């Protein structure tokens, strides 16, 4: 190892000296390859490419340098050019060439051809080392193209050969996270921490995963471990504050966000997070204070909208409307502007105008849960129940636990009276939720439904729905 280090040091010194004097020096193909690898390791890809090109001028038939050239083409995402160039390189039995072909083909979405190369390579008599490199690298590429199921399949096979490769564990955690399997992602991240218990990134990542999995106490503990390693890291502090906020501890979240601002006062996102925390605490005076600080540091853009929202929260509608009317023209096509416009029109009873404003907001922020929620409310207010049901179903697709969405959809389906859609939403309710719904719909709060099983509750709810339809038919 020391001898290799001495060799590369001597080689680099010679190369740098020749460059300084504008001269060229002869290296054999292996030495050019060593130099290229060295500069790549430093992130100086441009210098590495120059060395490869220089080496190929002297050794045009060197497979080692040709493979490095192909790698630079793939790295530069020139996949068609890479495939053409690979055809000029003689096969030598290792897995580097097929891996480069597979990566290029997959990125070009030529999946069947990539699968052929994978199968051909796997059917060869590979050494255990080559097999390990091959399935591991294929797993990495599958992650790159977001084929997470296949990535997991290859990388799990890789772990059977070497269970302590941190890069494999990182990619498995990532693939499972992208699939939404946070339990498995946490499991792999824990294995990473077993390898390196003092990994700052490891504790941050597992904290993020716990938070996404709604295990907020564990998330907070994980961020605390990360912060013992790097106590002033703003990203970890921000994520801890967010977990506290989601764990209904807005006051402590606010304290940490205030601390983050002291550490990193030019991070504009911190002020927005702090505003959300103060809004949750209904501390509108503090919101105004933060808005003033933000205006002084970052300028007036977006400030009028913010101030109008605060007045709206305070039910000071005249002042909110005055601020709205004074918003500069160049800020009138923003998401916040359309949301404010929708809120004010809804308060004024202009439901058509409110719906139009929220639709404009939705065009700027697709699948925004808050906007879809507002559109559902406006649709109900306009008695457009089928439309409201569509919005709520979309909302539940995005977030099955979105607050009150399921119960509102149930009431809408009850109001419309269609049996099949009503039954579908009922299937999503737990027994306790059905019991609570039955109390509300029946109108008999003092009736004890605790002895009702699920089937009996569904029968009673459908009877209530049918009676509601009958009543509407008689009335109209």
C-alpha positions, 0 to 999 in steps of 0.5 A: 500500500505504501509502495503504491502511494509512493508510485502515484505521488512520484507519478503526479509530481512528474506530471505536474512538473511537465505541465508547469514547463509545458512539456510532455513526458512518456508514460505507459498505459497503466501509468496514464490510467493511474493518473486519471484515477488520481485526478478523478478521486480529487473531483478534477474530472476535466484533468482526468479526461485530458490525461485519458485523451493524451494517453490514448494518443500514445496507446490507442489500443490500450483496453485499460484507457479505452474503458476509462474513456467509455466511463467518462462518456457514461459519466457525461451522460453521452450514452449513445456515444458510449455504446458506439465506443464500447463496440471498439473495446475487446472483451477481456472477460471481466464485468466492466464492459457489460456494466457500462453497456447496461448502464447506457442501455438502461438510461436510454430506456432500452430495457430489453437489450439491457436485460439481455446483457445482464442475463448473458453476464450472469450465465458466464462462469464469474468469480465470486469477486466479479459476481459481487461487483456485477450485481452490486453495480447493477443494483446501484444503476437500478436505483439511479433509474428509479427501478427500486424493486430490481435495485433491492433484489440485486442489492440484497443478493449483494449483501449475501456475499458481503453484509458490511458494505456501507454503500450497499446498505445506503442504497438499500435504505434509499430504495426502500424509502423511495418505495415508502417502506420506511420500516425496512429503510430504518432496518438498513440504516440501523445496520449502517449505524452498527458499522459506524455508531458515530456517523453523523449522516447515519443518525440524521438519515434515521431521524428523517426516516423515523419522522416520515414513519410518524415515530416522532419521539424516536426521530427526536432522539436520533437528531439529538444523537446527531447533534452530539456529534455536530451540535450546531448543524442547522439541517439537523436542528431544522429536522428536529424542530420539524419532528417536534412540531409534528409531535404537537410540541410547537413551543419547543420547535419554535425555540429551536427555529429561533436558535437556527436563525441565530446560527444561520440568519440568511436562511430564508426558509427558517423564517417561513418555518417559524411563521408556521410554528407561531401560526399553530400556537396562534401567536399572531403578534410573534408572526408579525414580528418575524415578518418585520425581521424578514422584510428588513433582511430579505426585502419587501417581496411577498411581505404584503401577502404575509401580513394580509394572511396574519390579519385574516387569521386575526379575523381583521377582514377589512385590514386583510382586504386593504393589504390585499388590494395594495399587493404589487402587480408583479406579485399577483400571480404567485401561489400565496396571492391566489390562496389569499384571494381565495380565502377572502372571496370565500369569506365574502361569500363569492364562492365562484371567485374563491373556486377560480382563485384556488384553481389558479393556485392548483395550477401552480402547485399540483397535488397540493393537499391544502389547495385540494382541501379548499376546493372540496370545501368550496364545492360543498358550499356550492352544493357540487357534491360529486365534485367535492367527493372527487376532490376528497378522494384525490386528497385521500389518495395523496394522504389517507390520514388527511384530517377529516377528509374521510369523514367529510367524504362519508357525509357527502356520500351519505348526502348524495345517496349512492350505495356503492360509493358510500359502501366503498368509503365505509370500508375505510373506517375502523369500528370506532370511527363507524360508531362515531359516525352512526351517532352523528348521522342517527342524531341520537347521541344518547343511544349506546352502539357499543354492542353493535358489531361492524356488520350491524353498524353498516346495516344501520348506516345504509338504512339511514342513507336509504331513508335520507334518499327517500326523504329527499325524493318526497321533498322534491 
